[in-house]
Amino acid sequence: MRCLIVQPVHADGLDLLSQAGVEPVLCPKPDTEIVARMIVGCDAAITRDAGLSGAAIEASDCLRVIVVHGAGHDAVDKDAASRKGVLVCNTPGANARSVSELALALALAAARRISAADRSERAGLHGLRERETFSELSGKTALIIGFGATGAGLAHMLKAALNMRVLVYSPRISDLQGFERAGSLGAGLSRADLVSLHTPLRPETRHLIGEEALSVVKHGAILVNTARAGLVDEAALAAAIEVGRISAAGLDVYSDDAPRGPLAASDRVIFTPHLGGATEEALRRVAVGSARNVLTALSGERPATALNNPAEIAA
């Protein structure tokens, strides 16, 4: 059996596949044409943020399972997979600790203007301390939007390290692990000094942080997004930063043009290149989890994280 590796994954995941008799087939580039050509003869595929297009899925001849390396699965054409009888699953939670830590790092960096200070020093400029204002997070209020593994992890970090009051806005979650539920998004935004996004991108969450939300956010709040770019209306955020309603933002996800667009004009915006799950520890856990899902599916069992219900799974 063979498994197409659409994008590089940690060697421990590849070793697990090989030891079980599944040959990893490394794709040189995640371009649709290349993937469509190389997927022929593969029983499984592991993909990261490149996903898997309908065209590539249709080109397969013996594909049985697609495993997403991580939680986000928007880029996989699940309808095409279901029509083809291909199971799709992901590996949520394996990189949660790393994403939570990055959210904390971005919040602190935004509050203390760390990236702006670094650029100022490298340029030989002086007076940043006098020109800018800085703030502590200790004892203040945070709003966590989305309370899966990453949101919950950050909530516990903020409480333990900074004694922050944590509000949670997550209508689908019943167990808030002792934290306070925000009665509504607007109610939470109006109280929060720090807003951190950890919710999936769905039709109802697209531009969740847009003009309406930003009109009620507490003046001077910090925004952190380590979830999905589409959760934030970037034009509205740029306008809110310009007038000081949002004092600073830390963004690990954003549109392709954002680092050269209106948001980039402000030194109060920090961009990181989707680093949330990029630690060595997280990459190892996710790769091994992905490989285990492949082996489970190829053995004829349904992984616990299956995302679709194909009409027929090849025996």
C-alpha positions in Angstrom: 0.0 0.0 0.0 1.1 3.6 -0.6 0.4 7.0 1.0 0.9 10.2 -0.8 2.5 12.9 1.4 1.3 16.1 -0.2 3.4 18.3 2.0 6.4 17.5 4.3 5.6 15.9 7.7 7.8 14.9 10.5 10.0 11.8 9.9 8.4 9.9 12.9 5.1 9.8 11.0 6.8 8.5 7.8 8.6 5.9 9.9 5.3 4.7 11.4 3.8 4.2 8.0 6.9 2.4 6.7 7.0 0.0 9.7 3.4 -0.9 9.0 4.1 -1.7 5.4 2.7 1.5 3.9 5.1 3.3 1.5 5.2 7.1 1.9 5.2 8.8 -1.5 6.6 12.3 -1.2 5.1 14.9 -3.5 7.7 17.5 -4.6 5.1 20.3 -4.7 1.5 20.5 -3.7 0.3 21.8 -7.1 -3.0 20.3 -8.2 -1.5 18.9 -11.4 1.4 17.2 -9.7 -0.8 15.9 -6.9 -3.4 14.6 -9.4 -0.6 12.7 -11.3 1.1 11.3 -8.2 -2.1 10.2 -6.4 -2.7 7.4 -8.9 -1.8 4.2 -7.2 -2.1 5.6 -3.7 -4.4 4.1 -1.1 -4.1 7.1 1.3 -3.0 10.8 1.3 -1.8 13.0 4.1 -2.1 16.8 3.4 -1.5 20.0 5.4 -2.9 23.4 4.6 -2.7 22.8 0.8 -5.7 20.5 1.3 -6.8 18.2 -1.6 -8.8 19.5 -4.6 -11.7 17.8 -6.2 -9.7 17.4 -9.4 -6.9 15.5 -7.5 -9.5 13.3 -5.7 -11.2 12.5 -9.0 -7.9 11.5 -10.5 -7.3 8.9 -7.8 -7.9 5.2 -8.7 -7.6 3.4 -5.3 -7.7 6.2 -2.7 -9.5 5.2 0.5 -8.6 7.9 3.0 -7.5 11.5 3.2 -5.9 12.6 6.5 -5.5 16.3 7.3 -2.3 16.9 9.2 -3.9 19.2 11.9 -7.4 20.4 12.6 -8.3 22.7 9.7 -9.9 20.8 6.8 -11.5 23.6 4.7 -9.1 23.1 1.9 -10.1 19.4 1.3 -13.0 18.9 -1.0 -15.0 16.7 1.2 -18.0 16.5 -1.2 -15.7 15.2 -3.9 -14.2 12.7 -1.5 -17.6 11.5 -0.4 -18.8 11.0 -4.0 -15.6 9.0 -4.6 -16.2 6.9 -1.5 -13.1 8.3 0.2 -13.0 8.9 4.0 -11.7 12.2 5.2 -10.4 12.7 8.8 -8.2 15.2 10.6 -5.9 15.2 13.7 -7.3 17.9 16.0 -5.8 18.7 19.4 -2.3 17.3 18.6 -0.8 20.8 18.1 -3.1 22.6 20.6 -0.5 23.3 23.2 1.8 24.9 20.7 -1.0 27.1 19.3 -2.1 28.2 22.8 1.5 29.1 23.6 1.8 31.2 20.4 -1.5 33.0 21.2 -0.1 33.9 24.6 3.2 35.1 23.0 1.3 37.2 20.5 -0.8 38.8 23.3 2.3 39.7 25.3 4.2 40.9 22.2 1.2 43.1 21.2 0.8 44.6 24.7 4.5 45.5 25.0 5.0 46.4 21.3 7.9 44.0 21.1 8.2 43.8 17.3 8.0 47.6 16.9 10.7 48.0 19.6 12.9 45.5 17.8 12.6 47.3 14.5 13.2 50.6 16.1 16.4 49.4 17.8 17.7 47.8 14.6 17.1 51.0 12.7 19.0 53.1 15.3 15.9 55.0 16.1 15.3 56.3 19.6 12.3 57.5 21.7 10.0 54.6 21.2 9.3 54.4 25.0 8.3 58.1 24.9 6.2 57.8 21.7 4.3 54.6 22.5 2.1 53.4 25.3 2.5 49.9 26.8 0.2 47.8 29.0 0.2 44.9 31.4 -2.2 42.0 30.9 -2.1 40.8 34.6 -5.4 41.0 36.3 -7.3 42.1 33.2 -10.1 40.4 31.3 -9.7 38.1 28.3 -12.4 36.9 25.9 -11.7 33.5 24.4 -13.9 32.9 21.3 -14.1 29.2 20.6 -13.3 26.8 23.5 -11.8 23.7 21.9 -8.4 22.5 22.9 -6.5 25.6 21.9 -8.9 28.1 23.4 -9.2 26.1 26.7 -5.4 25.8 26.8 -4.9 29.5 26.5 -7.6 30.2 29.1 -5.7 28.1 31.7 -2.4 29.8 30.8 -3.9 33.3 31.2 -5.4 32.4 34.5 -2.4 30.6 35.9 0.3 33.0 34.6 -1.4 36.4 34.6 -4.4 35.9 36.9 -6.7 37.2 34.1 -10.4 37.0 34.3 -11.4 34.7 31.4 -14.7 35.0 29.6 -15.7 32.4 27.0 -17.9 32.8 24.0 -18.5 29.4 22.5 -22.2 28.6 22.1 -21.6 24.9 21.1 -19.5 24.1 24.2 -21.3 23.2 27.4 -18.2 22.5 29.7 -16.3 25.7 30.2 -14.0 24.2 32.8 -14.9 26.7 35.5 -14.6 29.8 33.3 -17.4 32.4 32.9 -19.6 32.3 29.8 -20.1 35.6 28.0 -23.8 36.1 27.5 -23.3 37.2 23.9 -20.4 38.1 21.6 -21.1 41.8 22.1 -21.2 41.5 25.9 -17.9 39.7 25.9 -16.2 42.2 23.5 -17.4 45.1 25.6 -15.6 43.8 28.7 -12.4 42.3 27.2 -8.9 43.8 27.2 -7.7 40.8 25.2 -9.7 39.0 22.5 -8.3 35.7 21.2 -9.9 33.7 18.4 -10.0 29.9 18.4 -13.2 29.0 16.6 -13.5 27.2 13.2 -14.4 29.0 10.1 -18.0 28.4 9.2 -20.5 30.4 7.1 -21.8 31.9 10.4 -18.3 32.8 11.7 -16.9 34.4 8.6 -16.0 38.0 9.5 -17.2 37.4 13.0 -14.9 40.2 13.9 -16.1 42.9 11.6 -17.5 46.4 11.7 -20.4 45.5 14.1 -18.2 43.6 16.5 -15.5 46.2 16.4 -18.0 48.9 17.1 -18.7 47.4 20.6 -15.3 46.1 21.5 -13.7 47.7 24.6 -11.6 50.7 23.6 -7.9 49.8 23.4 -8.4 46.0 23.4 -5.8 43.6 21.9 -6.9 41.1 19.2 -5.1 37.8 18.6 -6.0 35.4 15.8 -4.3 32.0 15.6 -7.4 30.3 14.1 -8.6 31.2 10.6 -8.0 34.3 8.5 -11.7 34.6 7.4 -12.8 35.2 11.0 -11.6 38.8 10.7 -12.7 41.5 8.3 -9.2 42.9 7.7 -10.4 46.3 6.4 -12.6 46.8 9.4 -9.7 45.8 11.7 -7.3 48.2 10.0 -9.8 51.0 10.5 -10.3 50.1 14.2 -6.5 50.1 14.8 -6.2 53.5 13.1 -8.6 55.1 15.5 -7.2 53.2 18.5 -10.3 51.1 19.2 -8.0 48.1 18.8 -4.7 49.0 20.3 -2.7 46.2 18.7 -3.2 42.9 17.0 -1.2 39.6 16.7 -2.1 37.7 13.6 -0.8 34.2 12.8 -3.4 33.8 10.0 -4.5 36.5 7.5 -5.1 36.9 3.8 -2.2 36.6 1.4 -2.0 40.4 0.8 -2.4 41.5 4.4 1.3 42.0 5.1 1.4 44.5 2.2 -2.0 46.0 2.7 -3.6 48.5 5.1 -2.9 46.4 8.2 0.8 46.5 7.4 0.8 50.3 7.6 0.5 50.0 11.4 3.5 49.0 13.6 0.8 47.8 16.0 0.1 44.7 13.9 2.3 41.6 14.3 2.3 39.1 11.5 3.7 35.5 12.0 3.7 33.0 9.2 1.2 30.4 10.5 3.6 29.4 13.3 0.9 28.1 15.7 1.6 24.4 15.2 5.1 24.6 13.9 7.1 23.5 17.0 9.1 20.4 16.8 7.0 18.8 19.5 3.7 19.6 17.7 4.9 18.5 14.3 5.9 15.1 15.7 2.6 14.6 17.5 0.5 15.6 14.4 2.5 13.5 12.0 2.3 10.4 14.2 -1.4 11.0 14.7 -2.0 11.4 11.0 -0.1 8.2 10.3 -2.2 6.4 12.9 -5.4 7.6 11.2 -4.1 6.3 7.9 -3.4 2.9 9.4 -6.7 2.8 11.2 -8.6 3.6 8.0 -6.6 1.1 5.8 -7.3 -1.6 8.3 -11.1 -1.2 7.6 -11.9 0.8 10.8 -13.3 4.3 11.0 -11.0 6.8 12.7 -12.6 8.7 15.6 -12.0 12.0 13.8 -13.8 11.1 10.5 -15.4 14.2 8.9 -17.6 12.7 6.2 -19.8 9.7 5.5 -18.9 8.5 2.1 -21.6 6.4 0.4 -19.2 3.5 0.0 -15.7 2.9 1.3 -13.7 0.5 -0.8 -13.0 -2.7 1.0 
